[in-house]
Amino acid sequence: MTETTPQRFRFALYLDKRNGWIAGVCAGIAHRLRIDPAIVRVAVIVTGLFLPKLVIAAYLIAWLVLDERPA
């Protein structure tokens, strides 16, 4: 059975609560991109200064949609 694009994307990203601060969204993105979570956190904060509603909405949606990191 083939997976659709949203399913593949969903399984590519996940919440990393072990390395995360609030919900693990930034840590999960950083793990997927293989970079330091601090870089993603700074990027989210800087972007949030210019587009706060968009960043808050995207973060909350990611928090609700993404699964936790498998053990």
N, CA, C and O atoms as CSV, one atom per row, in Angstrom:
chain,resi,resn,atom,element,x,y,z
A,1,MET,N,N,0.840,-1.175,0.000
A,1,MET,CA,C,0.000,0.000,0.000
A,1,MET,C,C,0.887,1.241,0.000
A,1,MET,O,O,1.814,1.345,0.804
A,2,THR,N,N,0.608,2.168,-0.889
A,2,THR,CA,C,1.414,3.373,-0.970
A,2,THR,C,C,0.845,4.429,-0.042
A,2,THR,O,O,-0.358,4.495,0.208
A,3,GLU,N,N,1.749,5.249,0.457
A,3,GLU,CA,C,1.340,6.319,1.354
A,3,GLU,C,C,1.149,7.595,0.554
A,3,GLU,O,O,1.857,7.837,-0.424
A,4,THR,N,N,0.197,8.402,0.969
A,4,THR,CA,C,-0.006,9.686,0.323
A,4,THR,C,C,1.022,10.675,0.848
A,4,THR,O,O,1.684,10.414,1.852
A,5,THR,N,N,1.154,11.790,0.183
A,5,THR,CA,C,2.149,12.790,0.569
A,5,THR,C,C,1.951,13.296,2.003
A,5,THR,O,O,2.934,13.376,2.740
A,6,PRO,N,N,0.727,13.643,2.438
A,6,PRO,CA,C,0.571,14.093,3.830
A,6,PRO,C,C,0.979,13.032,4.848
A,6,PRO,O,O,1.519,13.365,5.903
A,7,GLN,N,N,0.726,11.755,4.544
A,7,GLN,CA,C,1.113,10.704,5.480
A,7,GLN,C,C,2.627,10.605,5.568
A,7,GLN,O,O,3.173,10.444,6.659
A,8,ARG,N,N,3.309,10.700,4.438
A,8,ARG,CA,C,4.768,10.641,4.466
A,8,ARG,C,C,5.340,11.822,5.241
A,8,ARG,O,O,6.284,11.661,6.015
A,9,PHE,N,N,4.769,13.015,5.033
A,9,PHE,CA,C,5.249,14.199,5.737
A,9,PHE,C,C,4.992,14.080,7.228
A,9,PHE,O,O,5.831,14.471,8.038
A,10,ARG,N,N,3.844,13.547,7.591
A,10,ARG,CA,C,3.494,13.403,9.001
A,10,ARG,C,C,4.464,12.476,9.717
A,10,ARG,O,O,4.850,12.740,10.856
A,11,PHE,N,N,4.856,11.400,9.061
A,11,PHE,CA,C,5.769,10.473,9.696
A,11,PHE,C,C,7.207,10.954,9.637
A,11,PHE,O,O,8.059,10.438,10.361
A,12,ALA,N,N,7.491,11.923,8.796
A,12,ALA,CA,C,8.835,12.470,8.719
A,12,ALA,C,C,9.095,13.411,9.887
A,12,ALA,O,O,10.226,13.506,10.365
A,13,LEU,N,N,8.068,14.102,10.349
A,13,LEU,CA,C,8.193,15.014,11.482
A,13,LEU,C,C,7.463,14.432,12.687
A,13,LEU,O,O,6.457,13.738,12.544
A,14,TYR,N,N,7.978,14.723,13.855
A,14,TYR,CA,C,7.337,14.254,15.071
A,14,TYR,C,C,7.717,15.171,16.214
A,14,TYR,O,O,8.622,15.995,16.088
A,15,LEU,N,N,7.025,15.024,17.322
A,15,LEU,CA,C,7.343,15.781,18.530
A,15,LEU,C,C,8.468,15.073,19.268
A,15,LEU,O,O,8.419,13.859,19.464
A,16,ASP,N,N,9.465,15.817,19.671
A,16,ASP,CA,C,10.584,15.260,20.426
A,16,ASP,C,C,10.539,15.858,21.826
A,16,ASP,O,O,11.224,16.837,22.122
A,17,LYS,N,N,9.718,15.250,22.684
A,17,LYS,CA,C,9.514,15.804,24.023
A,17,LYS,C,C,10.718,15.607,24.942
A,17,LYS,O,O,10.857,16.315,25.940
A,18,ARG,N,N,11.587,14.654,24.616
A,18,ARG,CA,C,12.774,14.447,25.450
A,18,ARG,C,C,13.746,15.612,25.332
A,18,ARG,O,O,14.388,15.986,26.314
A,19,ASN,N,N,13.860,16.191,24.134
A,19,ASN,CA,C,14.778,17.307,23.910
A,19,ASN,C,C,14.053,18.634,23.761
A,19,ASN,O,O,14.690,19.670,23.576
A,20,GLY,N,N,12.716,18.613,23.841
A,20,GLY,CA,C,11.932,19.822,23.647
A,20,GLY,C,C,11.748,20.608,24.929
A,20,GLY,O,O,11.953,20.101,26.032
A,21,TRP,N,N,11.355,21.856,24.754
A,21,TRP,CA,C,11.112,22.711,25.907
A,21,TRP,C,C,9.631,22.784,26.242
A,21,TRP,O,O,9.236,22.517,27.377
A,22,ILE,N,N,8.817,23.139,25.273
A,22,ILE,CA,C,7.388,23.294,25.538
A,22,ILE,C,C,6.647,22.039,25.077
A,22,ILE,O,O,6.164,21.260,25.898
A,23,ALA,N,N,6.562,21.850,23.768
A,23,ALA,CA,C,5.832,20.694,23.236
A,23,ALA,C,C,6.728,19.772,22.431
A,23,ALA,O,O,6.322,18.659,22.099
A,24,GLY,N,N,7.924,20.203,22.113
A,24,GLY,CA,C,8.847,19.385,21.343
A,24,GLY,C,C,8.764,19.578,19.843
A,24,GLY,O,O,9.354,18.808,19.085
A,25,VAL,N,N,8.034,20.602,19.401
A,25,VAL,CA,C,7.886,20.850,17.971
A,25,VAL,C,C,9.225,21.251,17.360
A,25,VAL,O,O,9.648,20.666,16.363
A,26,CYS,N,N,9.888,22.230,17.939
A,26,CYS,CA,C,11.171,22.703,17.397
A,26,CYS,C,C,12.239,21.608,17.471
A,26,CYS,O,O,13.047,21.470,16.552
A,27,ALA,N,N,12.245,20.848,18.532
A,27,ALA,CA,C,13.227,19.764,18.660
A,27,ALA,C,C,12.975,18.679,17.622
A,27,ALA,O,O,13.926,18.105,17.092
A,28,GLY,N,N,11.720,18.390,17.323
A,28,GLY,CA,C,11.395,17.403,16.302
A,28,GLY,C,C,11.806,17.862,14.911
A,28,GLY,O,O,12.319,17.074,14.117
A,29,ILE,N,N,11.579,19.139,14.619
A,29,ILE,CA,C,12.003,19.696,13.335
A,29,ILE,C,C,13.512,19.675,13.228
A,29,ILE,O,O,14.061,19.333,12.180
A,30,ALA,N,N,14.189,20.041,14.311
A,30,ALA,CA,C,15.656,20.040,14.305
A,30,ALA,C,C,16.205,18.635,14.101
A,30,ALA,O,O,17.187,18.451,13.382
A,31,HIS,N,N,15.583,17.652,14.723
A,31,HIS,CA,C,16.045,16.272,14.548
A,31,HIS,C,C,15.880,15.836,13.099
A,31,HIS,O,O,16.757,15.171,12.549
A,32,ARG,N,N,14.767,16.203,12.478
A,32,ARG,CA,C,14.511,15.846,11.079
A,32,ARG,C,C,15.522,16.522,10.149
A,32,ARG,O,O,15.972,15.919,9.175
A,33,LEU,N,N,15.876,17.772,10.450
A,33,LEU,CA,C,16.831,18.514,9.624
A,33,LEU,C,C,18.283,18.235,10.015
A,33,LEU,O,O,19.211,18.696,9.349
A,34,ARG,N,N,18.472,17.478,11.098
A,34,ARG,CA,C,19.796,17.128,11.629
A,34,ARG,C,C,20.623,18.371,11.977
A,34,ARG,O,O,21.793,18.487,11.614
A,35,ILE,N,N,19.972,19.294,12.694
A,35,ILE,CA,C,20.663,20.484,13.188
A,35,ILE,C,C,20.358,20.642,14.675
A,35,ILE,O,O,19.535,19.916,15.231
A,36,ASP,N,N,21.023,21.587,15.303
A,36,ASP,CA,C,20.841,21.848,16.724
A,36,ASP,C,C,19.448,22.457,16.971
A,36,ASP,O,O,19.045,23.365,16.243
A,37,PRO,N,N,18.720,21.983,17.968
A,37,PRO,CA,C,17.393,22.548,18.248
A,37,PRO,C,C,17.424,24.046,18.562
A,37,PRO,O,O,16.439,24.743,18.318
A,38,ALA,N,N,18.522,24.542,19.092
A,38,ALA,CA,C,18.615,25.969,19.401
A,38,ALA,C,C,18.493,26.826,18.141
A,38,ALA,O,O,17.941,27.925,18.187
A,39,ILE,N,N,19.003,26.329,17.027
A,39,ILE,CA,C,18.916,27.072,15.767
A,39,ILE,C,C,17.456,27.199,15.339
A,39,ILE,O,O,17.025,28.268,14.906
A,40,VAL,N,N,16.709,26.127,15.457
A,40,VAL,CA,C,15.289,26.154,15.083
A,40,VAL,C,C,14.525,27.061,16.035
A,40,VAL,O,O,13.658,27.819,15.600
A,41,ARG,N,N,14.828,26.995,17.319
A,41,ARG,CA,C,14.137,27.842,18.297
A,41,ARG,C,C,14.378,29.317,18.015
A,41,ARG,O,O,13.447,30.120,18.067
A,42,VAL,N,N,15.625,29.679,17.715
A,42,VAL,CA,C,15.949,31.074,17.397
A,42,VAL,C,C,15.225,31.501,16.125
A,42,VAL,O,O,14.701,32.612,16.055
A,43,ALA,N,N,15.191,30.637,15.128
A,43,ALA,CA,C,14.498,30.961,13.876
A,43,ALA,C,C,13.001,31.176,14.121
A,43,ALA,O,O,12.402,32.084,13.544
A,44,VAL,N,N,12.404,30.354,14.964
A,44,VAL,CA,C,10.981,30.510,15.278
A,44,VAL,C,C,10.740,31.815,16.029
A,44,VAL,O,O,9.765,32.513,15.748
A,45,ILE,N,N,11.596,32.151,16.963
A,45,ILE,CA,C,11.436,33.392,17.725
A,45,ILE,C,C,11.598,34.614,16.827
A,45,ILE,O,O,10.805,35.552,16.908
A,46,VAL,N,N,12.615,34.608,15.975
A,46,VAL,CA,C,12.839,35.749,15.075
A,46,VAL,C,C,11.677,35.885,14.095
A,46,VAL,O,O,11.206,36.994,13.841
A,47,THR,N,N,11.216,34.769,13.545
A,47,THR,CA,C,10.074,34.809,12.637
A,47,THR,C,C,8.825,35.270,13.380
A,47,THR,O,O,7.993,35.986,12.823
A,48,GLY,N,N,8.699,34.861,14.628
A,48,GLY,CA,C,7.559,35.270,15.439
A,48,GLY,C,C,7.517,36.755,15.731
A,48,GLY,O,O,6.446,37.301,15.992
A,49,LEU,N,N,8.653,37.413,15.692
A,49,LEU,CA,C,8.678,38.860,15.888
A,49,LEU,C,C,8.028,39.590,14.718
A,49,LEU,O,O,7.430,40.650,14.899
A,50,PHE,N,N,8.145,39.021,13.516
A,50,PHE,CA,C,7.611,39.664,12.327
A,50,PHE,C,C,6.236,39.128,11.925
A,50,PHE,O,O,5.419,39.871,11.381
A,51,LEU,N,N,5.976,37.853,12.185
A,51,LEU,CA,C,4.706,37.209,11.825
A,51,LEU,C,C,4.159,36.420,13.017
A,51,LEU,O,O,4.064,35.195,12.951
A,52,PRO,N,N,3.802,37.105,14.098
A,52,PRO,CA,C,3.425,36.372,15.320
A,52,PRO,C,C,2.204,35.472,15.169
A,52,PRO,O,O,2.208,34.353,15.681
A,53,LYS,N,N,1.175,35.921,14.490
A,53,LYS,CA,C,-0.037,35.103,14.361
A,53,LYS,C,C,0.233,33.844,13.551
A,53,LYS,O,O,-0.256,32.765,13.885
A,54,LEU,N,N,1.005,33.985,12.498
A,54,LEU,CA,C,1.327,32.837,11.655
A,54,LEU,C,C,2.162,31.810,12.420
A,54,LEU,O,O,1.898,30.611,12.332
A,55,VAL,N,N,3.152,32.264,13.158
A,55,VAL,CA,C,4.022,31.355,13.906
A,55,VAL,C,C,3.244,30.653,15.015
A,55,VAL,O,O,3.401,29.449,15.215
A,56,ILE,N,N,2.423,31.383,15.722
A,56,ILE,CA,C,1.629,30.775,16.797
A,56,ILE,C,C,0.662,29.742,16.219
A,56,ILE,O,O,0.513,28.653,16.773
A,57,ALA,N,N,0.010,30.077,15.115
A,57,ALA,CA,C,-0.924,29.144,14.494
A,57,ALA,C,C,-0.198,27.890,13.994
A,57,ALA,O,O,-0.670,26.774,14.210
A,58,ALA,N,N,0.937,28.068,13.333
A,58,ALA,CA,C,1.692,26.927,12.808
A,58,ALA,C,C,2.188,26.036,13.947
A,58,ALA,O,O,2.141,24.810,13.843
A,59,TYR,N,N,2.663,26.650,15.031
A,59,TYR,CA,C,3.162,25.876,16.173
A,59,TYR,C,C,2.040,25.061,16.810
A,59,TYR,O,O,2.219,23.884,17.121
A,60,LEU,N,N,0.885,25.692,17.003
A,60,LEU,CA,C,-0.237,24.983,17.616
A,60,LEU,C,C,-0.756,23.856,16.726
A,60,LEU,O,O,-1.089,22.778,17.218
A,61,ILE,N,N,-0.823,24.101,15.431
A,61,ILE,CA,C,-1.263,23.053,14.507
A,61,ILE,C,C,-0.278,21.889,14.524
A,61,ILE,O,O,-0.686,20.728,14.561
A,62,ALA,N,N,1.018,22.198,14.497
A,62,ALA,CA,C,2.032,21.139,14.539
A,62,ALA,C,C,1.924,20.350,15.839
A,62,ALA,O,O,2.057,19.126,15.835
A,63,TRP,N,N,1.686,21.035,16.936
A,63,TRP,CA,C,1.554,20.389,18.239
A,63,TRP,C,C,0.370,19.415,18.245
A,63,TRP,O,O,0.455,18.332,18.824
A,64,LEU,N,N,-0.722,19.803,17.605
A,64,LEU,CA,C,-1.914,18.959,17.590
A,64,LEU,C,C,-1.819,17.812,16.591
A,64,LEU,O,O,-2.349,16.731,16.845
A,65,VAL,N,N,-1.151,18.029,15.459
A,65,VAL,CA,C,-1.162,17.047,14.374
A,65,VAL,C,C,-0.050,16.011,14.496
A,65,VAL,O,O,-0.264,14.836,14.199
A,66,LEU,N,N,1.126,16.430,14.926
A,66,LEU,CA,C,2.272,15.521,14.924
A,66,LEU,C,C,2.206,14.519,16.064
A,66,LEU,O,O,1.697,14.813,17.145
A,67,ASP,N,N,2.730,13.334,15.801
A,67,ASP,CA,C,2.806,12.283,16.807
A,67,ASP,C,C,4.095,12.437,17.605
A,67,ASP,O,O,5.024,13.129,17.189
A,68,GLU,N,N,4.130,11.778,18.760
A,68,GLU,CA,C,5.350,11.780,19.558
A,68,GLU,C,C,6.408,10.902,18.909
A,68,GLU,O,O,6.096,9.989,18.145
A,69,ARG,N,N,7.648,11.190,19.222
A,69,ARG,CA,C,8.768,10.433,18.673
A,69,ARG,C,C,8.692,8.986,19.149
A,69,ARG,O,O,8.498,8.730,20.337
A,70,PRO,N,N,8.845,8.043,18.224
A,70,PRO,CA,C,8.824,6.638,18.639
A,70,PRO,C,C,10.031,6.310,19.509
A,70,PRO,O,O,11.090,6.920,19.365
A,71,ALA,N,N,9.872,5.371,20.387
A,71,ALA,CA,C,10.955,5.009,21.319
A,71,ALA,C,C,12.085,4.328,20.673
A,71,ALA,O,O,13.055,3.973,21.342
